Amino acid sequence: MTFMTFLLPALFAVTGVLCGLPKLRDHAASIALWGARLAPCLLIAILTSWLFITPSPDAPFHGSLLSALMLVLVVFMAWILVQFSQHYMAGEPRVAQYYRWLMLTLSAVTLTLSSNHLLTFWAGWVGISLGLHFLLTFYPERPRAILAAHKKFILARIAELSLLTAFSLLYLEHGTWYLTQLMSQVQGTLSLTEQIAACLIAMAALMKCAQLPVHGWLMQVVEAPTPVSALLHAGIINLGGYLVLAFYPLLHLSNAAIWLLLIVAGLTTLFSALIMTTRISVKVRLAWSTSAQMGLMLLECALGLYELAVLHLMTHSVYKAHAFLNSSNAVHEYLLRKIAPDETPNALAWGAGLVFSGVAVGLSIWLWEYQGPFSPWLLMAIALTLLIAQWRSVPQPSSLLRLAGIALALSILYGGLKTATGWLLSGHVAEHTNQAFSLADIWACALFIILFVLAVGLRYYAHLGWTRRFSITLFAGLYLDEWFTKVTLKIWPVTLPAHSKAKHHGVALLFPNLSKGWKK
């Protein structure tokens, strides 16, 4: 079984090496395509072996259900991205380098997802970051891309150091490098060493998921080729969530780690979702959306909603890959929005939205006999309320009753998928879920209510003074990235391409407000 599991990262690695060989560079696209086509067949063989062979706790590779789901997602994405790249990257002078680093990055991803040994896990984690760095700098003549990759490079090294320190502390505490053995030994009250390790793992996950205030690089790497953006947003950035899910038996016992996730991820969800509405660029808006979605997924993990976080991770990956690969359709979508009537919902519309969403959510909770935090259902109710209240402001509005039926169906489907995922993962995860209206649940509910109020204010009351001032602040991204960029370039300056006028610190051209008064 160990040998079979290792074959998948080996396939992507060999394919990447072949793409980079001088004599085969002209055939790199075909080689990558064959590698992507072989991967599903190999994955089926690996998953079949997992059904009949139970891995030992000290096997270097493991066959957990979470790993299986993630590997299916990665192989599916690899096939889609390579297929899309056949036309998108055609004619690029450095296309062989693109396919080489794409396949090597996928190799590192599959190695991480299937690793049971912490050092192998960490090696794959580092490989992902290094491979992604070369993909993000595919256009070395673009100053903004180089600066973003530079910030990402620094953050990745900090996250890797945090992760390696956490793994070392866990080894010193438990005497084993194997993930399954470690998680089976973690129980009861954590020691100080385990508490520190849990917080370091949470911090690494937050940095990997581009949470505030270290989010800026994610918004600026959109200058990379679109398939790279799809790979990043639909796959690699989700590994922060996978890290939390894999170490959940440890993290949920640490109040410090849980509240670190609750506060940072919760605030990121709130502000990134609002900032997203101020963006004009399609890819930048999608990048802010990813930051918000990752924050919401980590918030779900902190609330103990393991099955909801897994469902969120899978669906977000598919949606975001489609959104990036379909970003060229932005003009058509803009024209559809232009012809839609822009009506401010009246009190009757808001009332109907609240009533219908409340009924839909209540029926779904009753139908699925849900017990746990109330905040995810509050978020669902808010989303359905907005959907129903804005029913006239769409290009082809449906009847109100039909829309109410759709809202009910969505609520029941949401509850059903969550229940089914929980049933599928039962026995594979630590059983821990915060109860309704716990302190963590109240925190999440407060964030969602604030998000609803501010979003409605920015959308329908933009003429008020406070909304104009707040909108300006949001458009600036709360000025957080400017601060982080300034600190980063003071610690480790970067030289941008020669045609850029910002030669010394590489910031004057990109962030003129920061460079005032700096010695050139």
N, C-alpha and C positions, 0 to 999 in steps of 0.2 A: 504493500500500500504506500509506504514511504517513497519507493522508487516511482510508482505511478504518479503520485502527487507532484514530485519534482519535475516530471516531464513537461508540465505546462509552462512554468517559468523558463525552463530550458528551451522550449520551442520558440518563445518570443525572443530569448537572448540570441539563439543561433540565427534566427531570421534577421535580427538587428545587425549582427556582425556581418552577415552576408551582404546586407544592403550597403554597408560601408566599405566593402572591399573594392579597390580601384578597378579591377577587371569586371565587376558586376554592377557598378554604379548606374550604368545605363538601363539596367533591368531592375532597379530597386523597387519600383512601384509594383511590378509583377511578383517579385519575391515576397514583398510585404502582403500582397493580396492572397498568395497561396498560404502564407503563415496564418493569416486571419481566418482563412477557410478551414484549415486543419485544426485550429484551436477548439471549435465546438465539438468535433468528433473526439478529440482527446479528452475534453472535459466530460463528455458523456461516459467515456470509459472510466475516468477517475471517480465520478459520482456513483457509478455502478459498483465499483470496488468498495466504496465507502458503505454501501448497503449491506454487503456480505462480510466485511472484515471490520471488526471492532478494534480501533487503535489503542495501543497501550499508552498510559499517561506520560511515559518518557520517550514517546516517538517524536522525532524532530518536526514532523508534519502531522497535522490533525485534521479530522473530518467533521468538524462541528457544523450544525445546520446553518449558523450565521455565516461561516466561511463559505459554505456551499452556495448560499444565496448571493453573496458578494461576488464569488467567482463567476457565477452565471451572468450577473450583471456586467462584470468587466469584460468577459469574452463577447457578450452581445455588443457592448459599446465598441470594442476593438474592431469587430467585423463592420459595424456601421461607419466608424471613423475612417478606416482604411478604404472602404468602398467609396465614401464621399471624397476622400483625398485624391482618388484616381483622376478626377476631373478638376477639382479645385486647385491642386498643386501642379497640374500639368504645365510644363514650360518654365517652371522655377529653376534657376541655375544651380541651386544647392538642394535639389529635391532628394538626393541620396542621403544627405546628412539629416534631412527631416525624417525620412523613414527609419534611418538607423536609430535616432534618439527616441522616436515614437515607440518602436518595438522594444528597445531596451527599457524604457520607462514602464511599459506594460509588463515586461518581465519582472521588474522590481515590485510592481503592484501585486502581481499574482504570488510572488514569493512572500510578501508580507502577509497577505490574506490567508495563506496556507501554513504559515510557520507556527509551530508550537514552542520552539526554542526562542527565548527572549533575544539572544544575540543575533540569531538569524532574522528575527522580526525587525530588530534595529538596523541590521545591514540593509534589508529591503527598504526600510523607511528612508535611510540615507540615499540609497540608489534612486528612489522616486524623486527626491528633491534635486539631485544632481542632473538626472535626465531631463526633468522639467525645466531646469535652468537653461540648458542648451536649446530647448524648444522655445522658451520665452524670448531668447536672444537670437531667434532665427533671422531677424532683420537687424543686424548690428549697426546699421546706419541711422536708426531711429532713436533719438536721445531719450524720449519718454520711456520707450521699451527697456532701454539699458538701465535707466534709473530705477524703474519698477523692479526689474530683475535683481538689481543690486540690493534693494531693501528686502526683497523676498529671500535672497541668499543669506543675509545676516539673520533674519528671523528664523530661517530653517536651521541654521547652526545652533541658535539658542534653544530651539525646540528639541533638536537632537541631543544636545547636551543634557537638557532636563530629563529627557526620556532615558538616556543611558544612566544618569545618576539614580533615577527611580528604579530601574531594573537592577542596578548594583545593590541598592539598599534592600530590595526584596530578596535578592540572593543571599545577602548577609543575614537576613532575618530568618529565611526558610531553608537555605542550603540547597536550592534547586533553581535551575534556569528554565524549567518547563512550565508553560503557562497553565496547563490543566492541573498540574500538581499544586502550583501556587494558589490558584483560585479555590481549589478544594480545601486547602489548609487555612484560608482566611475565614475567620468567623469570630463572633463575639466582639469584644472591645479591641480596637487596634492599638498597637504599640506606637510610640512616638516615631520610630523609624517608618512604620507603615503609613502613618498619617502624613509624614513628609513625602513619601513616595506617591501617595494618592494625590496630593496637591500638585506635585510636579507633573504627573500624568494629565491631570485636568488642565494645567497651564499649557502643556504641549498641545493638547487637543484644541484649546482656544486659539492658539497661534496658528495651527494648521487650518482651522476653519475661518481665518481672517476676521476675527472679532475685534471690536473697537477696544483700544485705539490703534491697533496694529493691522488695520484693514486696508490701508491706502494702496498697497501694491496690487491688490486684486482688481481695483478699479482701473489701474493704469496698464496692466498687461494685456488689455484687449487689443493692443496693436499687434499681437502675435497672430499667426494664421488662425482663421475661424475654427478649423478642426482642433487646434491646440486649446483654444478657449473652451470648446465643448468637452474635451478630455479633462481639463482642469475643473470646470464647474460641474460636470456631470459625474466625475469619478474621483479624481485625486483629492479634492477638497473635502469630500465625504469621509475620507480616512480619519479625520478628527473624530467624527461620530463613531466610526468603527472602533477606534481606540477606546473611547469611553464605554462602548457596549462590551468589548472584549474584557475589560477590567472592571466591569460593573460590580461583581461581588466584593471587590475591594473598595471602590469609590463610594458605594451607597452606605458604607459603614463610617465614612469620614464626613462629619458635618462641615468641616472647613472646606473640603473639596467640593461638596455639594453646593454650598453657598457661594463658592467662587464661580461655579457654573451658573447658578441661579442669577447672580447679580450681573456678571459680565455678559452672559448670553442673553439674559432678559433685556438689558438696556440696549444691546446691539440689535435685537429684534425690533424694539420700539423705534430707535432712531434710523436704522437702515431702511426699514419699511417706509418711513416718512421721507427720508432723503431721496429714495428711489423715485418718488412722485415728482421731484423737481428736475430730473434728468431728461435731456432731449435725445442724446445718443442712445441708440437701441442697445448696443453691447454694454455700455456703461450702466444703463438702467438694469439690465440683466445681472450685471456684476453686483450691484447693490442688493438686488433681489436675492442673490445667492448668499450674501452675508447675512441677510435677515432670515432666510430659510435655515441656514446652518445654526444661527442663534436659537431659532425655535426648536430645532432638533435636539440641541444640547439642553435646552430648557426642559424638553420632554424627558430626556434621560435623567436630569436632576430631580424631576417629579416622580421618578420611578416607573414611568410609562415606557418600558423597554419595548414592548410590541409595537407601540405607536411610533417610536423613534425608528425602528427597523422599517416599518411601512413607509414612513416619511422619507427615509433615506432612499429606498428603492424607487418610489414614485417621483421624487424630486430629480433623481438622476436621469430618468427617461424624459421627463418634461424639459429639463434644462438643456439636455443634448439636442432635443428637437427645436427648442427656442433659439439656440445659437446657430444651428445649421440652417434654420429657416429665417435668420435675421435679414437676409436680402429681400424678404417680402414686406419689409417695414413700410414702404411707400403705399402699398395696397392697403395695409392695415390703417395707415394714417388717413387715407381717403375715406375709408369706412367710418372712422371716428368723426371726420369732418361733416359727413352728411347726417350723422345722428343728431337728433334734437338734444339740446343741452338744457334740461329743465331741472330747477331746484325742487327736490321733493317737498311736498307740503306736509302739514301735520297728519293728514289722513294717510298719506303714503308711509310715513314713519310708523304710525300706529299699526297699519296693516302688516308692515314688515316685522314689527316686534311680536304681534300676535301669531302670525303664521310661523315665524322662526321658533318662538317659544313652544308652540304646539308640536312642531316637527322634532325639536330636540327632546322634548318631554316624552313623546311617543317612542323615540329611538332608545332613550335611556331605559324606559320601561320594557321595551321589547327585548333588549339584549341584557337586561338585569345587571346593569352596570353598577359597579361600586369602585370608588376611587376619586381622584381629584376632579373637581368641577370645572377647573379652568379650561381644559380642552373643549368642553361642551359650550362654555361661554364664548370661546373664540369661534366655534361653529355657528352659534346663534348670531353673533355679530356679523359674520360673513353673509349669512342668509338674510339678515335684516337689510344689509346694504344691497344685496342682489334684488330683493323684492321692492325696496323703496325706490331704486333707480330703474325700475322696469320700463319706463318710457324713454330713458336716455340711451337707447341702443338702436342700431340701424333698422332692425326689424323686430319691434317689440311684440311680445306674445301677450295673450290675455293674462289678467292678474291671477285668475284661478289656475291656469295652466302653469304659471310661474310658481305658484304656491305648491302645486303638485310636484314640480321639479325640485323645489326646496325640501319637501318631505322625502322624496326619493334619495336625494343627496345625503340627507341626515341619516336615513336608515342604512344606506350603502356605507357611509363612514363608520357607523357603529358595527356593521357586519364585517367589514374588512379588518377593523381593529380586533374584534372578537376572534375572527378566523386566524389572524396572525398570532394572537395570544395563544390560541389552541395549538397552532403549529409549533410554536416555540416552547410550549409547556414541557418542563423537564430539562430544557437546555439553558435556562437562565435562572438567576437568583430571584426568588420570590420576594419582592419588596416593592410596595407601592404606597406613596403617601395617601392619607385619607382626605376626604373632602374637607375643605376649609381648614387645613393645617396651615401653619405659617407660610410654608413654601407655596401652597395653593393660593392663599390670599395674595401673596406677592405677584404671582402670575396673573391672577384675576385683575389686580390693580393695573398692571402693565397693559393688559388687553383693553380695559376700559379707557385708559388714557390714550392708547393708540386710536381707538374708535373716535373719541371726541376730537382729537387733533386732526385726524384724517378728514373728518366731516368739515371741520372749520377751515382747513386749507382748501378743500374742494369747493365748498359752497359759500364761504364767507371771506373770500380773499380780499374783499374791499376794506375790511376792518384793519385798524392800525396794527394790532398785535399779530395778526396773521401775516401781514406784509413783512414786519420785522422778523418774525419767526421763519418765514419762507426764505428770506435772505440768508439767515444763519444756516438753515438746512442746505441751501444751495452751495454754501461754502463747506459742507460736510462737517459742521461744528468746528471747523478750523483744526481738527485733530491731526489730519495727515500733514498739514504744514508744520505743526510742532514736531511730529515724529520725523519728518524728512530733515528738518533742521538739525535735530539731535543726531540722526544717523550720519549725516554728512560731516558733522563736526568730529564724530568718532572715527569714521572711515570714509574719507572723500572718494569720489569716483570720477574718472575721466570720461567724458562723453565723446561721441564722434567728433572728428576734427571740424566739420562744417558748422557745429554748434558754437555759438559765441560764449557759452558758459563753459570755459575750459578748466577753470580751477576746481570749483566745487560742483559744477554741473547742475546748478540750481537757478541761476539768474534768468535763463530763458524760460524755464518751466514754471518757476514759482517767483515771479518778480517781487512780490511783497516781502518775501523772506530775505532777498538779497540786498535790500536797501541798507546801506551803511556797512556792508561787509567789505573787507579788504580784498580787492581783486588781484 
